[in-house]
Amino acid sequence: MKKHAIVIKPSRSIYKGLTTVRLGLPDYNLAIRQHENYVKTLRGLGVDVHVLESNEDFPDSTFIEDIALITEKGAVILRPGAVSRQGEVAKIEEYLNDKFDIVGRIETTGTVEGGDILRIENKFIIGLSSRTNREGAEQLKVMLNDLGYEVNLIDIKAGLHLKSNISYLGKNIILVSGWLKYAPEFSSYNKIVLRDEEGYAANTFVAGGYVLMPKNAEHSIDVVRHAKFLVKAIDISEFRKIDGGLSCLSLRY
């Protein structure tokens, strides 16, 4: 179980964040309260959370998962596919350099965002998307293979990131929605399938024995509870407005 997390406070420029949805502009003050509750929830579940100050030059920087990957064998500095986000890397690299062995960096012209990296036990599945290109994925595959991990690549047919519609809950069970429920790469897993209209609720993670899920996904929460999982619901309405999900808001290790 991952017992540590790093988060970055939302910036006042969050309303300028990249988005593919039409849910309105995020409210900074509400985003701050929701982020504080996110941190409080993690800490209440026994997770040691380190909070970094906001990166005011980068509206999307609170989505820290996209810019680095931390494993028990070292950290990899990623390179976002969104050009406006590439400057975010400097701050997290400076912090991680003091805490972890940096085992690699995604180099130009490769791109990888953490939202496209799904870990299942000792295996990593990397999604090829509009944000993660094959060059970047192949660079990361070599690094992870060298650390002893199995790595597979998968083409993303829909959605911003691979983890927009899938999470691993443990015990060979995945939470999935959309086209991914038919993907042959996941045929060997037991699936909890969500309705497409609540597909975003498949972006989640497990902490302290609970599945963290977005608060307004009532049907999805019921489905997961019916599958005998404990659930903590968290309101992330302001982050959804700029394509953010629960896993995006923290680096967990």
N, C-alpha and C positions, 0 to 999 in steps of 0.2 A: 504494500500500500504506500502511495506517495504521501509523505508527511510534511513536505515543505512547498511553499509557493512564493513567487515573486509577482507583484502587481505594480502597475503605474497608474497614478491618479489621472482622471480625465482632465484634459486641458480646456481652458475657456473657449478655445477655437473648435470645440467638438462639433459645432453646428456646420463646419466646413468639411466634415468627414466624407469619405467616398461612400456612395450608396447605389444600389441597384433597385431599391424598393421605394415606394411612395407612401411613407408613413409619417411624413412631416419632418420638421427639424427637431433635433434633440434639445431638450431643456438642460442647460448646464447644471443648475442647482439641483434639479431632480436626479440628473446623472450622478452627481457627487453623492447624494443620499443613497442611491441604489448601489453605488460602488462601495460605500462604507458598510452597507448591509451585507454585501457580497463578502467582504473581508471578515466582518463579524461572524457570519455564518461559517466560513472556513475555520476560523479560530475556535468556534464553538464545537467543531467536529474534530478538534485536536491537531489541526494543521498549523504549522509555524509559518506565518505570513510576513514577508518583508515588503514594505510599501515604499516605492520610489516616488519622488515628486513628479509632478506633471511635466511633460515635455511640450512647452507652449508653442513651439514652432511646428508641431506636427499634430494635426487634428485627430488622426487615427492611432496615435501612439499608445493609448490605453489598451489596445489589442496586442499585448506584449507577446502572446503565444506565436505570432507570425514572424518574429525576428530572431528567435533562437530556439535551439533544441537542447535540452539537458537530459543526459542519461547517467546511470550510475558509473559509467566509464569515461565520462567527459562531456563537454559542451561543444556544440557546433553553432557558429554564427551564420545565420541565414541571410539571404538577399531578397527582399520583397520584390514581387513582380510589378507592383504599383510603384512607378518612379517617384511619386510624391512621398513615398514611405521609406525610401532607401536611406535617407539621412537619419532615421531612427536608430539605425544599427550602432552608431558610435557610442551612444549613451549606455546601451545595454552591454556592449562589448567591454567598455571601461569597467562596469560593475562586475561582470562575470570573470574578467581577468584576475580579479583579486580573490575570487572564491572557488574557481574551478579550473581544471586542466582544459584548455581550449584545444580540441583535437582536430579542428578544421574550420574552414570558412568557405562559403559558396562564392566563387569568383566570377567576375564578368566573363561572358555574358549569360551565365546561368542565373536562374531565379528559382527560389523556393520560399514558400510561406508556410508557417507552422500549421495553418488550418488545413493543409493538404497532407499532413503527416499523421497517420493513425498507427498507434502502437497496440499490438495484440500479443501479450506475453513477450517472447523473445523475437518477435517479428515486427517489422515496420512495413506498412503499405503506404506508398507515396502516390498521390493523385496528380496526374498531368492536367492542368487547368489553365485558365487565362492568367493565373498568377504564378504558377509553377511550370517551368518549361522542362523539356526532356534533358537538356544539357545540365541544368541545375539538379534535377532528380538523379541523373547518373553520377554526378559529383558526390551527392549525398549518399547514394547507394554504395559507392566505393568506400567512403569513410565508415559507414555503419558495418559493412561487410568486414572491414579490417578490425573492427571492435568485436566481431563475433556474432553479429545480428544477421538474421535472414531478412532480405528486402525484396519486395515485389512492387512493380509499378502498375498503375491502372489509369486508363483514360477516363476523364470526367465528362459525362454526357450532358449533365445539367447541374446547375447550382454554382455558387461562387467557389467553394472549396469542397474537398472530399468530405471533411467532417461537418459540413453544413447539414448532412443527412445521414450520418452514421456515428455511433460511438460503441466502444467495447465496455461491457459491464462486468466482465469476468466470467469464469466457469463456462467458457465457450459460447457465451450469449452476446449477441449484438443488438443494439437498438437502431432501427433503420426505417427510412421512408423513401418514397420516390423510386426512381429507376434502380437504385442500389439493391433493392430487395430481390431483384432478378439477376444481379451481377454474379457470374460464375465464380469469381474470386472469393465469394463469401458463402458458397453453397455448403460448405462443411460446418457452418456455424448454426446454432439455434437462434432463431430470429424473433424479436418482438417488433412487429410491424405497426407503424403509426399511420394515421390518416394523412393524406397529402396536404390537407389544409392546415395541419399542425406539424408539417414536416420539419420545421425549424426546431422542434422540441427534441429531435434526435441528436442535436448538438448538446452534449452534456458530459459529465464525468462523475466518477465515484470518489467520495471523500468520507472518511470516518464511518464506512459502512452504509452510507446513504447515496442514492442517485440524486444529484442536483439537477433540477429541471426548471424551465421558465414558468413563472407563476400563472400566466394566462392560458396555458395549454392544458385545460382541465381534463379533456378526454384522454390525452396522452398520459397524464399523471395517473389517471384511473387504470389505464392499461398496464402501466409499469407496476403499480401497486398490486394489481390482480395477479401479476407474475411473481408475487411474493418478495418484491424489493421494497425497502424503506425509501421514502422520497422526501427531499427538502425542496420546496418551491421558492424560487427567488425572482423578484420582479426586475427584469432587465429591459423594460419597454424602450428606454432612451437609447440603448445600445443597439437594439434591433433596427432602429431608424437609420443606422449607418452600417448595416450588414453584420452586426456583432452578435455572437452567441456566448453562452456561458463559458465554454472552454477558451474562447479567445482572450478572456480577461485575465488570465494567469498563466505563468510558467510553473509547472508542477514537477516535482522530482522527489 
